Amino acid sequence: MKVLGICGSPRKESSSTYLVEKIVKTAVENGNDGTVHHIRNLNISQCNACDYCGEGKGCKLDDAMTDIYEEIYDADVLVVGSPIYYGEVSAQTKTFIDRLYQFSMNPNRKIKDKKAIQVYTQGEAEELYTSYFDYQKNNTYELLGFEVSDIFPALGIMTKEELLEKQDILDKAVEISKSI
Ligand SMILES: Cc1cc2nc3c(=O)[nH]c(=O)nc-3n(C[C@H](O)[C@H](O)[C@H](O)COP(=O)(O)O)c2cc1C
């Protein structure tokens, strides 16, 4: 299996990035192929809604997504991690998601037979965002054609240091990875 991780935190030392990397690294240890990209390090423009992709020719913007489109198309599992900001994904993650529009619009490049794993870290210890996670499952990943195999919210995490003290959450990342 090919596993592609996308990290949507602007932080270098990031809790959500740590979880995505843990999932992909464990998958590689178990014999899969794995790649991780950090959006904060990449040149990824916002979708400008030019509708060029509606002509079935892919995305007109030529940036880091050009290669990532191919990697997504080749991957079996997409793992997307984001911090929660004001109850939603980070702007970096949203920019990435919007750029997936060309998969929706190109009849020759439909997403099928691929899984997605949604990873989130949030400072809030309560389950405040469950409906948002489900909404994103239905209206982003499944709408694009992915089968969402896991929604993995890590609650009560403000920093990577706090995450590293929560063995149950780290164990959950390994468990999710083993099911890939
Ligand atoms: C701009 C901003 C907005 C945030 N909004 C929320 C929020 O609405 N709910 C919440 O639980 N945590 C919120 N947080 C806390 C982050 O979700 C938390 O620090 C997270 O672990 C950061 O993940 P990262 O280390 O991967 O960047 C916010 C943090 C920032 C910087």
The ligand as an SDF file (V2000), in Angstrom:
LIG
                    3D

 31 33  0  0  0  0  0  0  0  0999 V2000
   -5.3760   30.4640   15.8610 C   0  0  0  0  0  0  0  0  0  0  0  0
   -5.6810   29.3120   16.7830 C   0  0  0  0  0  0  0  0  0  0  0  0
   -6.9920   28.9390   16.9780 C   0  0  0  0  0  0  0  0  0  0  0  0
   -7.2990   27.8480   17.7750 C   0  0  0  0  0  0  0  0  0  0  0  0
   -8.6030   27.4880   17.9240 N   0  0  0  0  0  0  0  0  0  0  0  0
   -8.9030   26.3940   18.6610 C   0  0  0  0  0  0  0  0  0  0  0  0
  -10.2550   25.9640   18.7720 C   0  0  0  0  0  0  0  0  0  0  0  0
  -11.1780   26.5570   18.2360 O   0  0  0  0  0  0  0  0  0  0  0  0
  -10.5100   24.8640   19.5280 N   0  0  0  0  0  0  0  0  0  0  0  0
   -9.5160   24.1620   20.1500 C   0  0  0  0  0  0  0  0  0  0  0  0
   -9.8090   23.1580   20.7900 O   0  0  0  0  0  0  0  0  0  0  0  0
   -8.2180   24.5260   20.0440 N   0  0  0  0  0  0  0  0  0  0  0  0
   -7.8980   25.6170   19.3090 C   0  0  0  0  0  0  0  0  0  0  0  0
   -6.5780   25.9900   19.1660 N   0  0  0  0  0  0  0  0  0  0  0  0
   -5.5240   25.1580   19.7550 C   0  0  0  0  0  0  0  0  0  0  0  0
   -4.9060   24.2030   18.7180 C   0  0  0  0  0  0  0  0  0  0  0  0
   -5.8970   23.4100   18.0920 O   0  0  0  0  0  0  0  0  0  0  0  0
   -3.8870   23.2880   19.4140 C   0  0  0  0  0  0  0  0  0  0  0  0
   -2.8490   24.0740   19.9250 O   0  0  0  0  0  0  0  0  0  0  0  0
   -3.3440   22.2250   18.4850 C   0  0  0  0  0  0  0  0  0  0  0  0
   -2.7780   21.1750   19.2350 O   0  0  0  0  0  0  0  0  0  0  0  0
   -2.2690   22.7650   17.5650 C   0  0  0  0  0  0  0  0  0  0  0  0
   -1.8440   21.7220   16.6970 O   0  0  0  0  0  0  0  0  0  0  0  0
   -0.3990   21.7430   15.9880 P   0  0  0  0  0  0  0  0  0  0  0  0
    0.6310   21.6360   17.0980 O   0  0  0  0  0  0  0  0  0  0  0  0
   -0.3990   20.5830   15.1050 O   0  0  0  0  0  0  0  0  0  0  0  0
   -0.2940   23.0470   15.2550 O   0  0  0  0  0  0  0  0  0  0  0  0
   -6.2520   27.1090   18.3990 C   0  0  0  0  0  0  0  0  0  0  0  0
   -4.9200   27.5110   18.1970 C   0  0  0  0  0  0  0  0  0  0  0  0
   -4.6330   28.5950   17.3920 C   0  0  0  0  0  0  0  0  0  0  0  0
   -3.1820   28.9900   17.1820 C   0  0  0  0  0  0  0  0  0  0  0  0
  1  2  1  0
  2  3  1  0
  2 30  2  0
  3  4  2  0
  4  5  1  0
  4 28  1  0
  5  6  2  0
  6  7  1  0
  6 13  1  0
  7  8  2  0
  7  9  1  0
  9 10  1  0
 10 11  2  0
 10 12  1  0
 12 13  2  0
 13 14  1  0
 14 15  1  0
 14 28  1  0
 15 16  1  0
 16 17  1  0
 16 18  1  0
 18 19  1  0
 18 20  1  0
 20 21  1  0
 20 22  1  0
 22 23  1  0
 23 24  1  0
 24 25  2  0
 24 26  1  0
 24 27  1  0
 28 29  2  0
 29 30  1  0
 30 31  1  0
M  END
$$$$
